[in-house]
Amino acid sequence: MTIGQLNIEGAGTIQIDEGLNLISFADAQLYNRVIQAIRVGIGDKIVYSENHQPKALNKVGMFLGDPVGGSDIKSYYSKFIPTILETAISDERRDKVYHLSMELQSLLAEEIIDSNLPFRIESEWNLEKIIKSQNITVEKSNVNTIFDKIEDIVHTMGMLNEERYLLLTNLSLYCDMSELNQLHQCLLAEGINLISLNLSRENAINDETFKASYIDQDFVLFT
């Protein structure tokens, strides 16, 4: 995964590192503008770039928002299951599914003829439709805490070889320093990079093993 940088109006440029990246804002208006820019893409004053090429963060990142009330990773991936599975399936298994599908069509065709029903079977072979017919869902895990939920999101993204950033808000409200450092190690192990945008009047992050940046009320960047 290519690592980029985020240029924020009046404050400067933040280099994104592998693993966990916390970016905290003292100014609520600036914080909200950054969130909005991520949701809609590239903003004039808040620009993400890779190798000096601007890119829309909503394309290179998955914005789930607040860990508690934000989007659900399972629901997000559910709509992509047919495409993911169709891409992942081996040629051998694809061939087996094809022959099983043809056998099923033959059995149904015989039943239609024997029962003298005014039906016909569409003979087009479509693996995606077959996968959809199986009602496959993302496996759900038992999570007891918000930290467990975030870890589960990271593990799910890792298993699916996700290359986009995970974008959350106010992660530091829900995790203590020990959990944040643990999450950083989990992200590195899974090959996932996370950016958390936080609204905070003070720069309370210290003794971290991950990248932490703070923009104060005067738009001065500490990193």
C-alpha positions in Angstrom: 0.0 0.0 0.0 1.3 3.5 -0.9 1.7 5.8 2.0 0.7 9.4 1.4 0.5 12.8 3.1 -2.3 15.1 4.2 -2.0 18.8 3.7 -4.3 20.8 6.0 -5.2 24.4 5.4 -3.0 26.8 7.4 -1.4 24.1 9.5 1.0 22.2 7.2 1.6 18.7 5.9 1.2 15.5 7.9 3.1 12.4 6.6 1.0 9.3 7.1 2.8 6.4 8.6 2.1 2.7 8.6 -0.2 1.5 11.3 -2.1 3.9 13.5 -2.2 7.7 12.8 -4.0 10.0 15.2 -4.7 13.6 14.0 -6.2 15.8 16.7 -7.8 19.2 16.2 -8.4 21.9 18.8 -10.6 23.9 16.4 -14.0 22.4 15.9 -14.6 24.2 12.6 -11.4 22.9 11.1 -12.1 19.4 12.3 -15.6 19.5 10.7 -14.1 20.8 7.4 -11.6 18.0 7.3 -14.4 15.4 7.9 -16.5 16.9 5.2 -13.5 17.0 2.7 -12.9 13.3 3.4 -16.6 12.4 2.8 -16.9 14.2 -0.5 -13.3 13.8 -1.8 -10.6 16.4 -2.5 -11.1 19.8 -0.9 -9.4 23.0 -2.0 -7.6 23.5 1.4 -7.5 19.9 2.6 -5.6 17.7 0.1 -4.4 14.1 0.4 -1.6 13.1 -2.0 0.7 10.2 -2.9 4.0 10.9 -4.7 2.8 14.5 -5.2 -0.4 13.4 -6.9 -3.6 14.5 -5.3 -6.1 11.8 -4.6 -9.6 11.7 -3.1 -9.5 10.2 0.4 -13.0 8.8 0.0 -11.5 6.7 -2.8 -8.3 5.5 -1.0 -9.9 5.2 2.4 -13.0 3.6 4.0 -14.7 6.3 6.2 -16.6 4.5 8.9 -16.8 7.5 11.3 -17.4 7.1 15.0 -16.5 3.6 16.3 -19.8 3.4 18.2 -22.3 5.0 15.9 -20.6 4.9 12.6 -21.0 2.6 9.6 -20.8 -1.2 10.2 -17.9 -3.0 8.5 -19.9 -6.2 8.0 -22.8 -4.3 6.3 -20.2 -2.4 4.2 -18.5 -5.5 2.9 -21.7 -7.6 2.4 -22.6 -5.9 -0.9 -19.2 -6.8 -2.3 -19.2 -10.5 -1.3 -20.1 -11.8 -4.8 -17.4 -9.8 -6.5 -14.8 -10.7 -3.8 -15.6 -14.4 -3.9 -15.8 -14.5 -7.7 -12.3 -13.0 -7.9 -10.9 -15.3 -5.2 -12.3 -18.6 -6.5 -9.8 -21.0 -8.1 -10.2 -22.3 -11.7 -10.8 -25.8 -10.4 -13.6 -24.7 -8.0 -15.1 -22.5 -10.7 -15.3 -25.5 -13.0 -16.9 -27.6 -10.3 -19.5 -24.9 -9.6 -20.2 -24.7 -13.4 -20.9 -28.4 -13.7 -23.0 -28.5 -10.5 -25.0 -25.5 -12.0 -25.5 -27.4 -15.3 -26.6 -30.5 -13.4 -29.1 -28.5 -11.4 -30.5 -26.8 -14.5 -30.9 -30.3 -16.1 -32.8 -31.6 -13.1 -35.1 -28.6 -13.0 -35.7 -28.8 -16.8 -36.8 -32.4 -16.4 -39.2 -31.4 -13.7 -40.7 -28.6 -15.8 -41.2 -31.1 -18.7 -42.6 -33.9 -16.5 -45.0 -31.5 -14.8 -46.0 -29.8 -18.1 -45.3 -26.4 -16.8 -45.0 -23.2 -19.0 -41.6 -22.4 -17.7 -38.1 -22.2 -19.2 -34.7 -21.9 -17.7 -32.3 -19.1 -18.7 -29.2 -21.0 -19.8 -26.8 -18.2 -19.3 -23.9 -19.2 -16.9 -23.4 -16.5 -14.3 -21.2 -17.2 -11.3 -22.1 -13.9 -9.5 -25.8 -14.8 -9.6 -25.0 -18.3 -8.2 -23.0 -16.7 -5.4 -25.8 -14.3 -4.6 -28.3 -17.1 -4.4 -26.3 -18.6 -1.5 -27.0 -15.6 0.8 -23.4 -15.5 2.0 -22.8 -13.0 4.8 -19.7 -11.7 6.5 -18.9 -13.8 9.6 -19.9 -12.0 12.8 -17.6 -12.1 15.8 -18.6 -11.7 19.5 -17.2 -8.4 20.7 -17.6 -7.2 24.2 -15.9 -3.8 24.1 -15.4 -0.9 21.6 -11.8 -1.8 21.4 -12.8 -5.4 20.4 -15.0 -4.0 17.7 -12.2 -1.9 16.2 -9.8 -4.9 16.3 -12.5 -7.0 14.6 -12.8 -4.4 11.8 -9.0 -4.5 11.4 -8.9 -8.3 11.3 -11.7 -8.4 8.7 -9.9 -5.8 6.5 -6.7 -7.8 6.8 -8.4 -11.1 5.8 -9.8 -9.4 2.7 -6.4 -7.9 1.8 -7.8 -4.4 2.0 -5.4 -1.8 0.7 -7.5 1.3 1.6 -7.0 3.4 4.7 -9.4 2.8 7.6 -10.8 6.2 8.6 -12.4 6.7 12.0 -13.2 9.6 14.3 -12.4 10.3 17.9 -10.7 7.0 18.5 -8.8 8.4 21.5 -12.2 8.9 23.3 -12.8 5.1 23.4 -9.3 3.7 23.8 -6.6 4.3 26.4 -2.9 4.6 25.6 -2.3 0.9 26.2 -5.1 -0.1 23.8 -3.9 2.4 21.2 -0.4 1.0 21.2 -1.9 -2.5 21.0 -4.1 -1.5 18.1 -1.0 -0.1 16.4 0.7 -3.5 16.6 -2.5 -5.2 15.3 -2.6 -2.8 12.3 1.0 -3.5 11.5 0.5 -7.3 11.7 -2.6 -7.1 9.4 -1.0 -4.6 7.0 -3.8 -2.0 7.5 -3.3 1.7 8.0 -5.7 3.7 10.1 -6.3 7.4 10.4 -8.3 8.7 13.3 -9.5 12.3 13.3 -10.1 13.6 16.8 -11.6 16.7 18.3 -9.6 17.6 21.4 -8.8 20.9 23.2 -5.5 19.4 24.5 -2.8 17.3 23.1 -3.2 14.4 25.5 -1.3 11.8 23.5 2.2 10.9 24.8 4.5 7.9 25.1 3.0 6.6 21.9 4.6 4.1 19.5 2.5 5.4 16.7 2.2 8.6 14.7 0.3 11.3 16.6 -0.2 14.9 15.3 -2.0 17.8 17.0 -3.2 21.1 15.5 -3.9 23.7 18.2 -6.4 26.6 18.2 -4.0 28.8 16.3 -3.5 26.2 13.6 0.0 25.3 14.8 0.9 21.7 13.9 2.7 19.5 16.4 3.9 16.2 15.1 
